[in-house]
Amino acid sequence: MSLDKLNKILDKIRPALERDGGDLELVKYDKKKGIVDIRFQGACAHCPISDVTLKNMIEQEIIQEMPNIKEVRAV
């Protein structure tokens, strides 16, 4: 169930990344530790401000909807 919810949140975020030629993929979700690992793709993989996007957009959106998540990391 949590994985389904997480994927739905990522699907909501994707269009904003796709507008700039990028995307992301879910690599790992550690439910016990509350850590989500994602991998940026396309233009996002080489974007100099992807860390800002990660923390200010992606992580905030996920934590808002899933408070049990402690951190979102790019791997």
Buried (B, 14 or more C-beta within 10 A) or exposed (E): EEEEEBEEBBEEBEEEBBEEEBBBEEEEBEEEEBBBBBBBBBBBEEBEEBEEBBBEBBBEBBBEEBEEBEBBEBE
